[in-house]
Amino acid sequence: MIIQLKGNIKFQITLDPSTWIFDDRKLKVEELLTNTEDQEQILFDDEAEWNRQIIEGETKPPTLKSEKKYKKRELLDSSFAICLKPFLEYTEPNSGEDAEITFIHNDGETTLPYNEREGMYAHFSNNGKRLYDDGMFDLIVVNNGHESLRLTHVTGIEFK
């Protein structure tokens, strides 16, 4: 299932949490909550990798780091989250930094300020499996490497 970002924005986009497992921007939940982010740079020392980048070009979402960093077993056993910041910014809210985002979830609706988007993460995988059968995710708000808020089973996102 997909989630449409809608409301007072220039561009309505859709999110498909099932594709995030292939995205390089994902983080292990354990790394996210301990604030240790991997900043490894990929170097193209051998001709095969260099040729691959030239032939394939830059991919969106990026996948090369994941192919290098995570073994197949890790993808099947780990818990992952992805920062929602780039997706929220793609929408270009009409209110700018003063916009508010309403997340529709199991317990109702929760409104958070757009300017705190850097700490908003979608927890979409737990022990290599989807969190929910419908493919939805939990929103984790992280401040200084600690979880400050968790909204379970997010099914909608609306800008005000």
N, C-alpha and C positions, 0 to 999 in steps of 0.2 A: 504494500500500500504506500501511497505517496502523500506528502503533506504540501499543501499550497500555502505559500506566504502571500498574504493579501492584506488589504486595508489601504491606508493613506501612504502609498508608495508609488514610485514611477514605474517599476518593473515587477510584475507578479511572477515569481518563480516557483518551481516545485522541487521538493527534496525527496529523494528516494534512498532511505537509510540502508537498503540492501546492497547498494553499490559502494558504500563507504569502506568496506573491508579491503577494497583494492586501492584506496586512496592513501598516498604517502603522508597526508596530514593527520592521520589517525595516531593516537597514542595509547599505550597500555594504560588502563585505569590506575594501576599501581604507580606508574611513572608520573602520571598527572597529579596524583594526590601527594607525591613526595617532592614535586617540583623539580625533577631532574629530566630535562628535555634533551634529547640527542641532537647535537648540532654537527654531526658528521658530514663532511663534504665528500661527494662522490668524485673521484678522479678517474679519468679515462686513460689508464696506462697501457692497456692492450688495444690492438687495432679493432677487435671485434666489437667492443663496447663503443668505441668512438664511431665506428660505422653505423652501429645501431642508432645512436643519437642523431646522426646526420640523416639516415634513411627515415626514421620515424618522426623526427622533430620533437618539439616539446609537447608532451601530452597533458591534457586536462581531463580528469585529475591526474596529477603526477603519480607514477607507479614504480619507477625505477628503484627508489630507495627501499620501498617495501619488498621488492623482489630480492634485493641484496640483504636487507636487514633481518627480515623474518623468514625463518624456515617454515615449510608447509605445516609442520606439527604445531608451531607457535600460533599460526593463524587459526588452527583448529582447537586450540586449548586455552587461548588467552581471552581476556576481557578488554574491549577497546572503546574509546570515546573519540570524538572529533570536535574541534572548536567550531562553533557556529558563526564566528565573527565574519569570515569571508562571505558566507551565504547571506547573512543579514545585510552586509554592506552592498552586495550586488543589487539589492532591491531599491536602493537610493530613496530612503524615506523623505517625504515632502517636508516634514518638520525638522529635518537635519538631526543634530545631536540632541534636540529636545524631544524626539519621538519616544513613544512608549510601546513596548511589545507585550501583547497579551498571549500567554501560553494556555491553551485549553488542555486539560489533563484529567486524570481520574477523580481528583478531589474538587474539580470545578475550574476556575480560571485564576491565573496569577499574572499580574502586570509588573513588568520590570523595566527600568530605564534603558533605552538604546545605548547610552554612553557607557554602560557596563558590559557590553557585548564581548569584550576580550576574555572575560571569565566564564562565558556560557559554553558548556560542552554537552554534546548529545552522546549519552552512554547507550550504544546500540548493540553491543555484543557482550555476552557473559559466558565464559568458558567455551568459546568457539561457537556458541549458538545465539540465535536472535533472542532478544529479551522477551519479545511477545510474538505470538503466532501471526499477528497482523503486520509485523515488521516495524512497529512504532518504537520509540526510544524514551529514555528518562532524561530529563534535563538536570545537569549538575552545574551549580554555580560555584566556582572555585575562587577563593581569595587567599593569597599567600600560601598556596599549596594545600589548603584545607577546604573541605567541602562545607559551604555555608548554607546551601539550600539544595534540595532534591525534589523535583516534580516528577511523579511517576506516570508513565504511559501518556506521553504528550501526543495529542491527536490533531492539534491545530495551532497555527501561529498567525496572529493578526496585529498589524501596526495601527496605532492610534495617534 
